[in-house]
Structures are given as C-alpha cells and as structure tokens.
Amino acid sequence: MSTILISTHNLPTAGRLREAFRGKGQRVDLITPSENLADANDPVLLVITAGAQQAGALVRQAGGMDLPVLTVSPDRGAALPTPGIPEAFGPDASPEEVALVGRRIVERRRLQKETGIIGETEAMHEVLERVVQIAPVASTVLITGESGTGKELVARGLHLLSPRRHKRFIAVNVAALPDTLLESELFGHEKGAFTGAIDSRRGLFELAHGGTIFLDEIGEMPLATQTKLLRVLEQREFLRVGGEDSIHVDVRILTATNQDLRQLVAMKEFRRDLYYRLNVLSIDLPALRERRDDIPLLVREFVREASERNDRPFPGITPAAMEILKAHHWPGNVRELKNLVESMVVLSPGREILPADIPPEVRGIGRALVPSLVSDSVMREGDGGLRPQLEFIFRTLVEMRVDMDDLRREFETYRENIPTRSMSTTIPGVEIHIPAASEAPAAEVNGQALPPEEHGVVVYRSGMKMDDMEKAAIMAALQEEGGNRRRAAEVLGIGERTLYRKIKQYGLEV
C-alpha cells in the first residue's frame, strides 16, 4: 500500500498530521531528518514539518525520486510555495486541511500515472485537481477543449478515480458513426427493426451498465438521437430501435466537444435542455500554447515511448531546438507534438536534434495551414450550405451593435453622475467602493487608500492601477478571513495557487 512520509522536525505537528492522514484512509510512516527515503515502502508523498531550508537533504532526495513534497512550517514567512514545493502551509493550517490537500496530490499523481496525462503547469494542476474533485460523484461531465488536448484521457481519468472503475468504460466517437447507425449502436435494436437486422443486438449503453460511457464530439449528434439521449439522462431508460420494452440502465455519461455548444444551441442545431443536462459539471482543457512550460516534459515522455516502440536510440534535442518547439503555436496541440516527436525519433540523424532538423512549418518559415475560400456555390441558398451559419453571425453582430449602443448610453449617464454619487460593488466578504469626487480621502495603509477602522473594504482613488486594486483586494480578503489563504481564495473567486503566486508577487505576509 502507498505510504505518506511525515518528517519529525516538529514532533507534535507530525503526530497530529499522522492522525489526520490516517483519518483519510492513508498509510503513514514517520521519518527522521537523516533517514534515506529510498528505504521507505512505496512512498507517494513527503510532508515536511519545517521550512524547506531546514529540510534541504530530504527535499533533494525527494526531487531525485520525483516524490511530491508539501511543507507545514511553524514560521509564517516560510508558508509560501517555492520551486519544487508547490504546497506550503503556515502554523495556522489545520491537520485536516493539510491531509485533504495531500490526498489530492496523491490522487493527482496516480491519475497522471494511470492515464498518461502529463503536465506540471498551473493550468494542468487545476485540471487534474478538478478531475480528482468530481470523479467520485455520478453527475454528468462536459469536457471542452480544442482537438488534440487530451479530452479522452481526462474522461478515462474520471472513470479510473470513480466508484465505477471496476466496471466498463466505453468510448464512442459520435462523429465517426453515420447518422443511420448511431442510434442502433448506442441503444441497440430488435430483430427485424430494419433491413439487415437479422438478430437482436445490445447497444453500447446496455454494455456500459454499471460503468461509464464517453460520448466524444457530442456536438455532431443528430437532433433525433439527442432526444433519445435526453430520455436516458432524465429517466435512466430507453427503447431499442424497433423495441417496445423500456430498458433501465445505470450509466455515468461523460461527453466532450471542441465546438461551442452554446452557439449550436442558438443555431438550433443542439437541444437547449440537453445542453444543460450535459453541462452539470465541466472541465475545460487548455491548449498546448497556453502551457508551453509543459512541452519539455511532453517531449521527454514521447521520446521515451517512441524509442521503446521503434527500438531506436535518440541522442536528444538541443536547447535551441527545444525553444523553437516551445515557441510554436501548435494548432494540433498535444497530438501534433506527439506525431512530430515520433517522426524525429524515427528519422534521427544520429546526433542531437538541431533547429535546422525541425520541419520548416514548425520553425515558422514554411506554409501554414489556412482556411480555404468558400466557393460561391456553397453560399447559394439552394445548396443548403453555410447560409444558416452566416445568418447567425449577422444576427450576433447586430445584437452586439445594439448592446454597445446601450452600454455607451449607460456610461454617459454614469459620467454625468460621478461627481455627486459614489458606487460600491461587492464580492463575498470584500467590498470595493468607488467614491464620489466630493468624498473626503481615506487614510493610507501600505500606500493604498483604505479606512483603518474598516475591514474588507477596498477604496478606489484616482490614479490607482489595476495591480493596486488587486493587491488591496487580496489584503482585504486575507484580513477578513484572519489570514486563512484557502478561504481568502474562495472569497476572491481564484485558485489557491493563484493566490499564493499573487502574495509572493506583491510581497504580502499575513
């Protein structure tokens, strides 16, 4: 069984943490600062009860073993994330809170190991933490993202961490099945239901009973099949094609799309009620260009896989060539990168890959893929081509013009009233106040206009920048929550990692 290791730098804290982790069903071992981590039994997390500076030897060992680390320090100033230690807690953290975060780290690592999802950037950590958070429930999940971002891997991760992991996971590419066969494939058919139906057949929903079904490219599903899918979601039952008896199923439905389903709903190509039933929980995957720091990790893993599969050694990639890969736009995302790496492994020149060895289109000197011009015949109404889509775009542009005119009028009204009227807006626990010009200035706190007798209030003054407002809002939220960063992040509506980064950026210590 996997083991949580807790250092004994601070023995009372280590004892409380041990009980909290055991309460989460984890196996725990205490280790002294001089012990060798390699002797531990299947370690999956190291918890250090001191600052990173006081446990340098253990941190270095953990780095060599790719073992995640979090710290619980009695020093409030050391409770900020540092390189190699993304999770750090101060003396006010409860053991239960630390155990919860630790368990999520362990689940995230297990998820990456079992599914092959690679990424250590903040964007991917947020995706993985969301998977860990929603995997145990039975609600439907809509996974969105560009093509090639790994939507099916996320769906498999949701299944592997769910109570249904011992049952079937069935993936269906809706776009790959003809409309005439899709309903039969999903729901099955009775003998004689149509020409060629020589026997009864169970559909994929029946085969997935008790498990999970993943419907990829859900935006391509015909309206008739959407209606039947909606019945499955609402009643947990359906009819086979040509059948008369309702069949009850217990299936968790996961869906994915690279389209904007809201736009399809507006164009009446996707049912509005079905959209809301599918979008109970959602996960949005970032494009590869939005997490460029993960590219070296992805390249390293793809090189290992391709070298083993093709039995070819690979000398490596020069730093200059890696920078070119990191700078590329990657319209095909991770799938495009994986295919390029495999081609480099197979066609390796026997030395490290240089910038000149990378295809010209990746270096930005070749021909890029661009949309072709639409022929006039497609535009004609009689061909039933793009006219509905063009009409939707035109209506949207007109509505945007109307909205902008309304906004302009409202802004002019606001400008007329600003000398005599103050404005306030709130987020839970924090009030942002925009005073009228006639109001007296507030006292200065840390260079910001903040009334000293009020907590949770951010006052805007002329000349303040957005960074000043953000810093003041973070200070107000932290004061309002007594320095608890986790609750302050929830109040501000941002991720805890983002809050840690902002605290470090602005030099705030609470």
C-alpha positions as CSV (number, residue, x, y, z in Angstrom):
1,M,0.0,0.0,0.0
2,S,1.2,3.5,-0.8
3,T,2.8,5.4,2.1
4,I,2.7,9.1,3.2
5,L,6.0,10.1,4.8
6,I,6.0,12.7,7.6
7,S,9.2,14.2,8.9
8,T,9.8,14.5,12.7
9,H,11.3,18.0,12.6
10,N,8.3,19.1,14.7
11,L,7.2,16.0,16.5
12,P,3.8,17.3,17.9
13,T,2.8,18.6,14.5
14,A,3.9,15.3,12.9
15,G,1.7,13.4,15.4
16,R,-1.4,15.5,14.6
17,L,-0.8,15.1,10.8
18,R,-0.4,11.4,11.1
19,E,-3.8,11.1,12.7
20,A,-5.4,13.3,10.1
21,F,-3.9,11.4,7.2
22,R,-4.9,8.1,8.8
23,G,-8.4,9.5,9.1
24,K,-8.4,9.9,5.3
25,G,-7.6,6.2,5.0
26,Q,-3.9,6.7,4.2
27,R,-0.9,4.7,5.5
28,V,1.6,6.9,7.3
29,D,5.2,6.5,8.4
30,L,7.2,9.0,10.4
31,I,10.8,9.6,9.3
32,T,13.7,11.4,10.9
33,P,15.6,14.2,9.0
34,S,18.6,11.9,8.5
35,E,16.7,8.9,7.0
36,N,17.0,7.7,3.5
37,L,13.8,8.0,1.6
38,A,14.7,5.1,-0.7
39,D,14.3,2.7,2.2
40,A,10.6,3.7,2.6
41,N,7.8,1.4,1.5
42,D,6.3,2.8,-1.8
43,P,6.3,6.5,-0.8
44,V,3.8,8.7,-2.6
45,L,4.1,12.0,-0.7
46,L,6.6,13.6,1.7
47,V,5.3,16.0,4.3
48,I,7.9,18.1,6.0
49,T,7.1,19.7,9.4
50,A,9.5,22.5,8.9
51,G,10.5,25.1,6.3
52,A,12.2,23.9,3.1
53,Q,15.5,25.5,4.3
54,Q,15.6,23.3,7.4
55,A,15.0,20.1,5.4
56,G,17.3,20.5,2.4
57,A,18.5,16.9,2.5
58,L,15.0,15.4,2.4
59,V,13.9,17.9,-0.3
60,R,16.9,16.9,-2.5
61,Q,16.2,13.2,-2.0
62,A,12.5,13.7,-2.9
63,G,13.5,15.7,-6.1
64,G,15.7,12.8,-7.2
65,M,12.8,10.3,-6.7
66,D,10.2,12.6,-8.3
67,L,8.3,12.5,-5.0
68,P,5.9,15.4,-4.3
69,V,6.6,17.5,-1.2
70,L,4.5,19.8,0.9
71,T,5.6,21.7,4.0
72,V,3.9,22.6,7.3
73,S,6.2,25.2,8.8
74,P,5.9,26.9,12.2
75,D,7.3,30.0,10.5
76,R,4.6,32.1,8.9
77,G,7.1,33.6,6.5
78,A,8.0,30.2,5.1
79,A,4.5,29.3,4.2
80,L,4.8,30.3,0.5
81,P,5.3,27.9,-2.4
82,T,8.9,27.5,-3.6
83,P,10.4,25.7,-6.6
84,G,9.9,22.0,-6.1
85,I,7.4,22.6,-3.2
86,P,4.2,23.9,-4.7
87,E,2.1,23.4,-1.5
88,A,3.3,25.2,1.7
89,F,1.3,25.7,4.9
90,G,1.8,28.0,7.9
91,P,1.3,27.4,11.6
92,D,-2.5,28.3,11.3
93,A,-3.2,25.4,8.9
94,S,-5.4,22.6,10.4
95,P,-4.1,19.0,10.1
96,E,-7.4,18.0,8.3
97,E,-6.8,20.7,5.7
98,V,-3.2,19.5,5.1
99,A,-4.4,15.9,4.9
100,L,-7.1,16.9,2.3
101,V,-4.6,18.7,0.1
102,G,-2.1,15.8,0.5
103,R,-4.7,13.3,-0.5
104,R,-5.5,15.3,-3.7
105,I,-1.8,15.5,-4.6
106,V,-1.5,11.7,-4.2
107,E,-4.7,11.2,-6.3
108,R,-3.4,13.6,-8.9
109,R,-0.1,11.7,-9.3
110,R,-2.0,8.4,-9.5
111,L,-4.2,9.9,-12.2
112,Q,-1.2,11.0,-14.2
113,K,0.4,7.6,-13.9
114,E,-2.6,5.6,-14.9
115,T,-3.8,7.9,-17.8
116,G,-0.6,9.3,-19.1
117,I,-1.7,12.9,-18.6
118,I,1.5,15.0,-18.5
119,G,1.7,18.5,-17.1
120,E,3.1,20.4,-14.2
121,T,1.9,23.9,-15.1
122,E,-0.7,25.7,-13.0
123,A,-3.3,25.2,-15.7
124,M,-2.8,21.4,-15.8
125,H,-2.7,21.2,-12.0
126,E,-6.1,22.9,-11.9
127,V,-7.5,20.4,-14.5
128,L,-6.1,17.4,-12.5
129,E,-7.4,18.7,-9.2
130,R,-10.9,19.2,-10.8
131,V,-10.8,15.7,-12.1
132,V,-9.9,14.4,-8.6
133,Q,-12.7,16.5,-7.1
134,I,-15.5,15.5,-9.3
135,A,-14.5,11.9,-10.2
136,P,-16.3,10.2,-7.2
137,V,-19.8,11.7,-8.0
138,A,-22.2,10.3,-10.5
139,S,-23.1,13.6,-12.2
140,T,-22.6,14.1,-16.0
141,V,-19.5,16.0,-17.1
142,L,-18.9,18.1,-20.2
143,I,-15.2,18.2,-21.2
144,T,-14.3,21.0,-23.6
145,G,-11.1,21.9,-25.4
146,E,-9.5,22.1,-28.8
147,S,-8.8,19.0,-30.8
148,G,-5.8,17.1,-29.5
149,T,-5.8,18.5,-26.0
150,G,-6.5,15.1,-24.3
151,K,-10.2,15.0,-23.6
152,E,-10.5,11.2,-23.7
153,L,-7.6,10.9,-21.3
154,V,-9.4,13.1,-18.9
155,A,-12.6,11.1,-19.3
156,R,-10.7,7.9,-18.6
157,G,-9.2,9.6,-15.5
158,L,-12.7,10.4,-14.2
159,H,-13.7,6.8,-14.6
160,L,-10.5,5.4,-13.0
161,L,-11.0,7.5,-9.9
162,S,-14.7,6.8,-9.6
163,P,-16.5,4.0,-7.8
164,R,-17.3,2.6,-11.2
165,R,-13.7,1.9,-12.1
166,H,-14.1,-1.8,-11.9
167,K,-16.9,-1.7,-14.5
168,R,-16.7,-0.9,-18.2
169,F,-15.5,2.3,-19.7
170,I,-16.8,2.6,-23.3
171,A,-15.7,5.5,-25.6
172,V,-17.8,6.4,-28.6
173,N,-16.8,8.9,-31.3
174,V,-20.2,10.3,-32.3
175,A,-18.7,11.9,-35.4
176,A,-17.3,8.6,-36.7
177,L,-20.7,6.9,-36.9
178,P,-23.2,7.6,-39.7
179,D,-26.5,9.1,-38.6
180,T,-28.3,6.0,-39.7
181,L,-26.2,3.7,-37.5
182,L,-25.6,5.9,-34.4
183,E,-28.9,5.2,-32.7
184,S,-28.6,1.5,-33.2
185,E,-25.0,1.5,-31.9
186,L,-25.9,3.4,-28.8
187,F,-29.3,1.8,-27.9
188,G,-29.3,-1.5,-29.8
189,H,-32.0,-2.9,-32.0
190,E,-34.5,-5.7,-32.2
191,K,-34.6,-8.4,-34.8
192,G,-36.2,-7.1,-38.0
193,A,-36.1,-3.5,-36.9
194,F,-34.5,-2.5,-40.3
195,T,-33.1,-4.2,-43.3
196,G,-30.1,-6.3,-42.2
197,A,-31.2,-6.6,-38.6
198,I,-31.1,-10.4,-38.6
199,D,-30.9,-10.6,-34.8
200,S,-31.4,-8.6,-31.7
201,R,-28.4,-6.6,-30.5
202,R,-27.5,-4.8,-27.3
203,G,-26.3,-1.2,-27.6
204,L,-23.3,0.4,-26.0
205,F,-25.5,1.9,-23.2
206,E,-26.5,-1.7,-22.2
207,L,-22.9,-2.9,-22.4
208,A,-21.8,0.0,-20.2
209,H,-24.4,-0.8,-17.5
210,G,-22.8,0.0,-14.1
211,G,-19.9,1.8,-15.7
212,T,-19.2,4.9,-17.7
213,I,-19.9,5.8,-21.3
214,F,-17.9,8.6,-23.0
215,L,-19.5,10.4,-26.0
216,D,-16.8,12.3,-27.9
217,E,-17.7,15.0,-30.4
218,I,-21.2,15.3,-28.8
219,G,-21.9,18.4,-31.0
220,E,-22.2,16.1,-34.0
221,M,-25.1,14.1,-32.7
222,P,-28.3,14.4,-34.8
223,L,-31.3,16.0,-33.1
224,A,-33.3,12.8,-33.2
225,T,-30.7,11.0,-31.3
226,Q,-30.3,13.9,-28.9
227,T,-34.0,13.5,-27.9
228,K,-33.4,9.8,-27.0
229,L,-30.2,10.7,-25.1
230,L,-32.2,13.2,-23.1
231,R,-34.6,10.5,-22.0
232,V,-31.7,8.3,-20.8
233,L,-30.4,11.2,-18.7
234,E,-33.8,12.0,-17.2
235,Q,-35.4,8.6,-16.9
236,R,-32.4,6.3,-17.0
237,E,-34.2,4.2,-19.6
238,F,-34.6,3.9,-23.3
239,L,-36.1,1.7,-26.1
240,R,-34.1,-0.3,-28.5
241,V,-34.6,0.5,-32.2
242,G,-37.8,-1.3,-33.1
243,G,-38.3,-2.3,-29.4
244,E,-41.4,-1.9,-27.2
245,D,-40.0,-2.6,-23.7
246,S,-38.1,0.1,-21.8
247,I,-34.6,-0.9,-20.7
248,H,-33.2,0.6,-17.5
249,V,-29.5,1.4,-17.2
250,D,-27.2,2.8,-14.6
251,V,-24.5,4.6,-16.6
252,R,-22.5,7.7,-15.9
253,I,-22.4,9.8,-19.0
254,L,-19.3,11.8,-19.9
255,T,-19.2,14.0,-23.1
256,A,-16.7,16.0,-24.9
257,T,-16.6,18.6,-27.7
258,N,-14.3,21.0,-29.4
259,Q,-17.2,23.1,-30.5
260,D,-19.1,25.9,-28.7
261,L,-22.3,24.1,-27.8
262,R,-24.0,27.4,-26.8
263,Q,-23.6,28.6,-30.3
264,L,-25.1,25.4,-31.6
265,V,-28.0,25.9,-29.3
266,A,-28.5,29.4,-30.6
267,M,-28.5,28.0,-34.2
268,K,-31.0,25.3,-33.1
269,E,-28.6,22.5,-34.0
270,F,-28.3,21.3,-30.4
271,R,-31.1,20.9,-27.9
272,R,-31.0,23.5,-25.1
273,D,-32.4,21.2,-22.5
274,L,-29.9,18.5,-23.4
275,Y,-27.0,21.1,-23.1
276,Y,-28.0,22.0,-19.6
277,R,-28.3,18.3,-18.6
278,L,-24.8,17.5,-20.0
279,N,-23.2,20.6,-18.5
280,V,-23.8,19.8,-14.9
281,L,-20.1,19.7,-14.3
282,S,-17.5,20.9,-16.8
283,I,-13.7,20.7,-17.4
284,D,-12.1,23.0,-19.9
285,L,-8.7,21.8,-21.2
286,P,-6.1,24.4,-22.0
287,A,-4.5,24.4,-25.4
288,L,-0.8,23.5,-25.6
289,R,0.2,27.1,-26.4
290,E,-1.3,28.1,-23.1
291,R,1.0,25.7,-21.1
292,R,4.3,25.9,-23.0
293,D,6.3,25.0,-19.9
294,D,4.9,21.5,-20.2
295,I,6.4,21.0,-23.7
296,P,9.8,19.7,-22.5
297,L,8.1,17.2,-20.2
298,L,5.8,16.0,-23.0
299,V,8.7,15.8,-25.4
300,R,10.8,13.7,-22.9
301,E,7.9,11.2,-22.4
302,F,7.0,11.0,-26.1
303,V,10.7,10.4,-26.9
304,R,10.8,7.5,-24.4
305,E,7.6,5.9,-25.8
306,A,8.7,6.3,-29.4
307,S,12.2,5.0,-28.7
308,E,10.9,1.9,-27.0
309,R,8.2,1.2,-29.6
310,N,10.5,1.6,-32.6
311,D,13.6,0.2,-30.8
312,R,15.7,3.3,-31.8
313,P,18.0,5.3,-29.6
314,F,17.6,9.0,-29.5
315,P,20.5,11.3,-28.7
316,G,18.3,14.2,-27.6
317,I,17.3,17.7,-28.6
318,T,19.5,20.8,-28.2
319,P,18.2,23.7,-26.1
320,A,17.9,25.9,-29.2
321,A,15.7,23.4,-30.9
322,M,13.6,23.0,-27.7
323,E,13.0,26.7,-27.6
324,I,11.6,26.5,-31.2
325,L,9.2,23.8,-30.1
326,K,8.1,25.9,-27.1
327,A,7.5,28.9,-29.3
328,H,5.4,27.1,-31.9
329,H,1.7,27.8,-31.9
330,W,0.7,24.1,-32.1
331,P,-2.7,24.2,-33.7
332,G,-3.0,20.4,-33.3
333,N,-2.0,20.6,-29.7
334,V,-0.5,17.6,-27.9
335,R,-1.4,15.2,-30.7
336,E,0.6,17.3,-33.2
337,L,3.6,17.4,-30.8
338,K,3.5,13.7,-30.3
339,N,3.5,12.9,-34.0
340,L,6.4,15.3,-34.6
341,V,8.4,13.7,-31.8
342,E,7.8,10.3,-33.2
343,S,9.0,11.4,-36.7
344,M,12.1,12.9,-35.1
345,V,12.9,9.7,-33.3
346,V,12.4,7.5,-36.4
347,L,14.3,9.9,-38.7
348,S,17.0,10.8,-36.1
349,P,20.3,11.8,-37.8
350,G,22.3,10.1,-35.1
351,R,23.1,13.2,-33.2
352,E,21.2,15.8,-31.1
353,I,18.3,17.5,-33.0
354,L,19.3,20.9,-34.1
355,P,17.0,23.8,-35.1
356,A,17.6,23.0,-38.8
357,D,16.3,19.5,-38.3
358,I,12.9,20.7,-37.2
359,P,10.3,20.9,-40.1
360,P,10.1,24.4,-41.6
361,E,6.4,24.9,-40.8
362,V,7.3,24.5,-37.1
363,R,10.2,26.9,-37.4
364,G,7.7,29.4,-38.9
365,I,9.3,29.6,-42.4
366,G,7.0,27.1,-44.2
367,R,3.5,27.3,-45.4
368,A,0.9,27.2,-42.7
369,L,-2.5,25.6,-42.9
370,V,-5.0,28.4,-43.7
371,P,-8.8,28.2,-44.3
372,S,-9.6,27.9,-48.0
373,L,-12.0,30.4,-49.6
374,V,-15.6,29.2,-49.8
375,S,-16.9,28.9,-53.3
376,D,-19.9,30.9,-54.4
377,S,-21.9,27.7,-55.0
378,V,-21.7,26.9,-51.3
379,M,-23.0,30.3,-50.4
380,R,-26.2,29.9,-52.5
381,E,-29.3,29.3,-50.5
382,G,-30.5,26.4,-52.7
383,D,-27.4,24.3,-51.8
384,G,-28.3,24.4,-48.1
385,G,-24.7,25.3,-47.3
386,L,-23.5,28.0,-44.9
387,R,-26.5,30.3,-45.0
388,P,-27.9,29.4,-41.6
389,Q,-24.4,30.0,-40.0
390,L,-24.0,33.3,-41.9
391,E,-27.4,34.4,-40.7
392,F,-26.5,33.6,-37.1
393,I,-23.2,35.6,-37.4
394,F,-25.1,38.5,-38.9
395,R,-27.7,38.5,-36.1
396,T,-25.0,38.3,-33.5
397,L,-23.2,41.3,-35.0
398,V,-26.4,43.3,-35.0
399,E,-27.1,42.4,-31.4
400,M,-23.6,43.3,-30.4
401,R,-24.0,46.7,-32.0
402,V,-27.3,47.3,-30.1
403,D,-25.6,46.2,-26.8
404,M,-22.7,48.6,-27.5
405,D,-25.1,51.4,-28.1
406,D,-26.9,50.7,-24.8
407,L,-23.6,50.4,-23.0
408,R,-22.4,53.7,-24.4
409,R,-25.6,55.5,-23.2
410,E,-25.2,53.9,-19.7
411,F,-21.6,55.1,-19.5
412,E,-22.5,58.6,-20.4
413,T,-25.1,58.6,-17.7
414,Y,-22.6,57.3,-15.2
415,R,-20.1,60.0,-16.2
416,E,-22.7,62.7,-15.6
417,N,-23.5,61.3,-12.1
418,I,-19.9,60.6,-10.9
419,P,-19.3,64.0,-9.2
420,T,-22.2,63.6,-6.9
421,R,-22.7,59.8,-6.5
422,S,-20.4,57.1,-5.2
423,M,-20.6,53.5,-6.3
424,S,-20.0,50.2,-4.5
425,T,-19.8,46.7,-5.6
426,T,-19.0,43.6,-3.5
427,I,-17.7,40.1,-3.7
428,P,-18.4,37.8,-0.7
429,G,-16.5,39.3,2.2
430,V,-14.9,42.1,0.3
431,E,-16.4,45.5,-0.7
432,I,-15.0,47.7,-3.4
433,H,-16.0,51.3,-3.0
434,I,-15.7,53.9,-5.8
435,P,-16.2,57.3,-4.0
436,A,-17.6,60.4,-5.5
437,A,-15.3,63.3,-6.0
438,S,-16.8,65.1,-3.1
439,E,-16.0,62.5,-0.5
440,A,-13.1,63.0,1.8
441,P,-10.0,60.9,1.2
442,A,-9.5,57.9,3.3
443,A,-6.4,57.1,5.4
444,E,-3.4,55.5,3.7
445,V,-2.5,51.9,4.5
446,N,0.6,50.5,2.8
447,G,0.3,53.2,0.2
448,Q,-3.3,52.3,-0.5
449,A,-6.4,54.3,0.4
450,L,-8.0,52.1,3.0
451,P,-10.1,53.3,6.0
452,P,-8.2,51.9,9.1
453,E,-11.4,51.4,11.0
454,E,-13.0,49.2,8.3
455,H,-12.0,45.7,7.3
456,G,-12.9,44.1,4.0
457,V,-13.2,47.5,2.2
458,V,-11.1,48.5,-0.8
459,V,-11.4,52.2,-1.7
460,Y,-10.6,53.3,-5.3
461,R,-8.8,56.6,-5.7
462,S,-7.9,58.4,-8.9
463,G,-4.6,57.2,-10.2
464,M,-4.8,53.7,-8.8
465,K,-3.8,51.0,-11.2
466,M,-5.4,47.5,-11.6
467,D,-2.4,46.0,-9.7
468,D,-3.0,48.4,-6.8
469,M,-6.7,47.4,-6.7
470,E,-5.8,43.7,-6.9
471,K,-3.3,44.0,-4.1
472,A,-5.7,45.9,-1.9
473,A,-8.5,43.3,-2.6
474,I,-6.2,40.5,-1.6
475,M,-5.1,42.3,1.6
476,A,-8.8,42.9,2.5
477,A,-9.8,39.3,1.8
478,L,-6.9,38.0,3.9
479,Q,-7.7,40.4,6.8
480,E,-11.4,39.4,6.6
481,E,-10.5,35.7,6.8
482,G,-7.9,36.0,9.5
483,G,-5.0,35.1,7.2
484,N,-6.5,31.8,6.0
485,R,-5.4,31.7,2.4
486,R,-7.7,28.9,1.4
487,R,-10.8,30.7,2.5
488,A,-9.5,34.0,1.1
489,A,-9.0,32.3,-2.3
490,E,-12.6,31.1,-2.3
491,V,-13.8,34.6,-1.3
492,L,-11.8,36.2,-4.2
493,G,-13.0,33.5,-6.7
494,I,-9.5,32.5,-7.7
495,G,-7.4,29.3,-7.3
496,E,-5.3,28.9,-4.2
497,R,-2.2,28.5,-6.3
498,T,-3.0,31.8,-8.0
499,L,-3.4,33.5,-4.6
500,Y,-0.1,32.1,-3.4
501,R,1.6,33.5,-6.5
502,K,-0.1,36.9,-6.0
503,I,1.0,37.0,-2.4
504,K,4.6,36.4,-3.4
505,Q,4.3,38.8,-6.3
506,Y,3.1,41.7,-4.1
507,G,5.3,40.8,-1.1
508,L,2.3,40.3,1.2
509,E,2.7,38.4,4.5
510,V,-0.3,37.8,6.8
